[in-house]
Amino acid sequence: MRLTLLGRQAIAEFLGSAGLVTVVIGSGIAASRLSPDDTGLQLLENALVTGAGLVALILAFGPVSGGHFNPVVTLADRFFGGVSTSQVAVYLPAQLAGGVLGAIAANLMFDLPAVNISTQERSAGGLWLSEALATFGLVVLVFGLVRAGRSSMAPFAVGAYITAAYFWSSSTSFANPMIDVARTLSDTFAGIAPSSVPMFVLMQLIGAAVAVAAVRVLYPGIAADADAAVVPHDGTGAATHT
């Protein structure tokens, strides 16, 4: 059976999002078990694995869908005209469903209940500001690379950014509404209580909106290249170049 382009893109976003959440939660569980008495080391292990995993996932699935794996990136790309409304309608559910599957997979790999609602409250003004700033930086990075014609560097730049943001941001840089929801399903090192999610999502959306405005000012011609976010893609699995 031959899938449509949109169908292949949906599958790529689903698998990429599932992989990302599996990496985030799985490495968090492993870190807490390997270094039970050193929170700093746990965070370092979680950050390095997440950054490396993100690079690999964008390289693997980006040539088909662009490797968004993040609703705010998809919505920003829609604003700039890089994706269509029909793509947004498919990407967002695929990302969320993939994230849920990734959380379940991570829990099961470590012999935990498939769904284990997190009790880890993350609710404070500093954390909310952190999420706005982390999301702002991520969106500016992605579209700055696109406009500069350096989208091929995006997997490595985004992976490095997220790794660094684990430490410079007080919230450890979720910067992704899909990640927020998925991480409620695991009461582990990387989890977040459901009650903490609405403010995280709101601040991420605010950060993304400010980033979109900044990109529009800094790169007036961004619309001509927005279809290359996060990486150049044509839906066939073959890389393209802007």
Buried (B, 14 or more C-beta within 10 A) or exposed (E): EEEEEBBBBBBBBBBBBBBBBBBBBBBBBBBBEEBEEEEEEBBBBBBBBBBBBBBBBBBBBBBBBBBBBBBBBBBBBBBBEBBEEEBBEBBBBBBBBBBBBBBBBBBEEBEBEEBBEBEBEBBEEEBBBBBBBBBBBBBBBBBBBBBEEEBBEBBBBBBBBBBBBBEEBBBBBBBBBBBBBBBBBBBBBBBBBBEBBEBBBBBBBBBBBBBBEBBBEEBEEBBBBBBBBBBBBEBEEEBBEB
